[in-house]
Amino acid sequence: MSNNIRVLEKRKKIALIAHDNKKKDLIEWAVHNKKELSKHSLVATGTTGKLIEEALDQPVVKLLSGPLGGDQQIGAMIATGDIDVIFFFFDPMEAQPHDSDVKALLRLAVAWNLPMACDRTTADFLMTSRFMQEEYSYELPNYTQYLNRKV
């Protein structure tokens, strides 16, 4: 095991994102999980953040709208360790004008081994995990070989 361990504190930094056709689903899910979400810090892209904040009566750090850079802002937060968990309800049936940003965000979440839910069922499983209620440590991926490659 390497020394490159990341600790997710008991109070998680949660990113909430939803495409337009999935905002209603995310809001309903958030209201259903209001008590648990209140134990964590919430960050969201533009409109989604405003809707979540109103629905939960809980502060949400609101970034730019996804297509205007919010997805990239969350991606940067993933890379710097400022996001612990992602709930991204995306619409698989409709092309998005910022599809490349969405793919980059999903790729970063996987690259940094973050817990992520992209639908309500997975969100339910993740939210009810005991790891959401306690500190959790895990080994970060080791990209040394990639960084030291000859280019």
N, C-alpha and C positions, 0 to 999 in steps of 0.2 A: 504494500500500500504506500502511496506517495504522501508527501507532506502537503499536497495541494487539496486540502479539505475545505469544503464550504459548509458553513453552519447556517441553516435556516432557523431563525429564532422562533419562539412560540408565537409572537405577533408577526405574521407574514406580510410581505409587501405584494399585494395582489393586483395584477393588471386585468382590467375588464374591457373587452373589445367586442363589438358586434356590427356586422353588416346591416344595412337598413332593413332588409327583410327578416332579420333575426333579433332586432332590438327588442321587440315585444317579448320574445322568448327569454332573452337574457334578463329583462326587467322582472318578469314573472318569477324566474328562477331566483333572482337576487332577493325579491320580497319574501319568497318562501324560505330563504336562508339568511334573512335579515339579522337574526340573533347571532349567528356564527360569523357573518361578515363584519359585524360591529366590533369584533375582537381583533380585526386586522386593519392595516392601512390600505386604502384603495387608490388606484391610479387608473385613469381611463382616457380613451381618445374622446375628443370634442363633445359631440352630441350625446354619445353614450354616457359620458361622465355626468353631464347635466341631468339626464333622465334618471340615472342611478342615484345621484345625490338627492333629487326630489323624491324619488320613490322610497328611499331608505331614511331620509332625514339624517344623513351622515355625511361628513365632509369627504369629498373625492378630489384628488389632484387631477385637474382637467388639462390634458395636453391639446395639441392641435387636432383637428378632424383627421381621420385616417388618410384620406386622399391628399390632404394638404401637408402631410409630414408626421402625423401622429403615430402611424405605424412605425416609422423610422425612429421617432423619439423613444418609443417603447423598446425597439430593437437595440438602441444605444444603451438604454437602462439595463437590458438583459446582459449586454456585453460588459458592463461595469459592475454587475452584481447588485443592481438596485431594484430588481424584480425577483421575487421568489416563486411565484405561481402565476399561471396565465389561464384565464377563462376567455376564450375567443370563439364566440358563436358565429361562424362564418357560413355564408350561403353557397352551398356547392352547386346550385342550379342556375346561378346567374354570374356572368362574367363581370369582373370588377375593373373599373378604369385604372385602378392602382394595383393590379394583380401582382406586378413585380415586387411591390413593397410588401404585400401580404406574404408572398413566398419567402422573401428575405427574413421577415419576422418569424415565420414558422421554422425556417432553417436555423436561425440563431437560437431559438428555444431548444431545438433538438441538439445543436452543437454544444450548448452549455448544460444539457441534461436537466432542463427544468421540467417540473410537473406542469402539464398543460391539458386542458379539456377543450374540445372543439364542438361538443354537443351536450345537450342537457343530461343524458344518461351518464356520460363520463364525468361531467361536472358534479353530479350527485355522488358518484363513487369517490371522487377526489375530495369533495367537501366533507364527506363523512369518514374519511380516513383518519385514524388516530394521529397520523403525522401532521395533520392540519392543526391539531390542538397542542402540540408539544414541539420542543426543539428537535431538529432532524439534521444529521450530518451525513454528507456523502462526498465521495471522491470526484473531483472535477476531471473532465477528460484531459489527457496529457497531449498537447499539441506541439511538444518540443521538436519531434522529428519533422513535422510539417514546417515549423518555423525555421529550422536549420537546414532545410533542403537547398540544393543548388538551383539557382534560377538563371 
